[in-house]
Amino acid sequence: MGIWISPRVRQKLLSKHNVSEDEIVQCFQNMEATSKFLTDPREEHQSNLTTYWFISETNRRRKLKVVFVIRYESGKVITEIKTAFPPCLEEMEIYERKGL
């Protein structure tokens, strides 16, 4: 699975959320085997592709909510990162109920 981050999103991740690509990769790697990706049913968060999210920790135990879509390009699966940031308490509670 390849991870792709647009230049605009990469800039926002660094300037607004202080999140690096390495931290996002670590979150994918550190997901518990029983964890699930959730979708956001709110209409304002819908796109042509299904948007998924999960919460996981970096290697330094920083919790991040990672939001992404999955695209298929030239026979390859591309995980396109939309955003990543520290989750709020409500998001953590939702993920504990539905994602773990």
Beta strands, then each sheet from edge to edge (+ up, - down):
strand 1: 2-4
strand 2: 38-39
strand 3: 51-57
strand 4: 63-73
strand 5: 76-85
sheet 1: 1+ 5+ 4- 3+ 2-
end
